[in-house]
């Protein structure tokens, strides 16, 4: 199997801060900025390395990154 190049369309850095009740999470805000910069949608992402030190949070991040709808990450 041949190697294929990976295209990085954007890189965005954000830091955690406490948000208000109706504000998006840092993951949602930063990923939204990256999607906008790269001119793509979450459905166009083919590979993502998602990490959190606590396994259930990885599932939460799938939702926050827009890879699935709320409550659908367990599938």
C-alpha positions as a printed Julia matrix, in Angstrom:
75×3 Matrix{Float64}:
   0.0    0.0    0.0
   1.48   3.36  -1.03
   1.75   6.31   1.27
  -0.56   9.25   0.65
   0.19  12.78   1.78
  -1.85  14.38   4.54
  -3.08  17.91   3.93
  -3.24  20.22   6.93
  -5.67  22.97   6.03
  -5.51  24.97   9.26
  -4.04  25.1   12.71
  -5.74  26.97  15.54
  -4.67  27.22  19.17
  -6.99  28.0   22.03
  -6.86  27.8   25.79
  -9.42  26.64  28.28
 -11.42  29.17  30.18
 -14.68  28.98  32.03
 -17.62  29.62  29.76
 -21.09  30.83  30.43
 -24.09  28.54  30.38
 -24.96  29.32  26.74
 -21.41  29.5   25.36
 -19.79  26.8   23.24
 -16.94  24.74  24.65
 -13.33  25.54  23.77
 -13.23  22.44  21.54
 -16.27  23.62  19.58
 -14.98  27.19  19.25
 -11.46  26.24  18.16
 -12.57  23.5   15.77
 -15.11  25.89  14.25
 -12.35  28.44  13.65
 -10.14  25.77  12.07
 -12.95  24.55   9.8
 -13.58  28.12   8.7
  -9.88  28.8    8.06
  -9.53  25.58   6.06
 -12.87  26.11   4.29
 -14.11  22.61   5.19
 -16.9   21.07   7.26
 -16.54  18.3    9.86
 -18.01  15.83   7.33
 -15.01  16.43   5.06
 -12.45  15.4    7.7
 -11.09  11.95   6.87
  -8.62  11.45   9.74
  -8.5   13.01  13.2
  -6.32  12.18  16.17
  -8.47  12.94  19.2
  -7.01  12.5   22.66
  -8.03  13.09  26.21
  -6.53  11.56  29.33
  -9.96  10.23  30.36
 -11.5    7.87  27.79
 -15.15   9.02  28.03
 -14.11  12.59  27.21
 -12.88  11.42  23.81
 -16.49  10.5   22.97
 -17.64  13.93  24.14
 -15.02  15.54  21.89
 -16.35  13.7   18.82
 -19.6   15.57  19.38
 -17.9   18.89  20.13
 -15.82  18.62  16.95
 -19.0   18.09  14.92
 -18.18  14.54  13.84
 -21.59  13.38  15.09
 -24.67  14.85  16.71
 -25.25  15.27  20.44
 -25.6   11.89  22.13
 -24.44   9.95  19.04
 -20.74   9.46  19.87
 -21.25   6.11  21.58
 -22.16   4.54  18.25
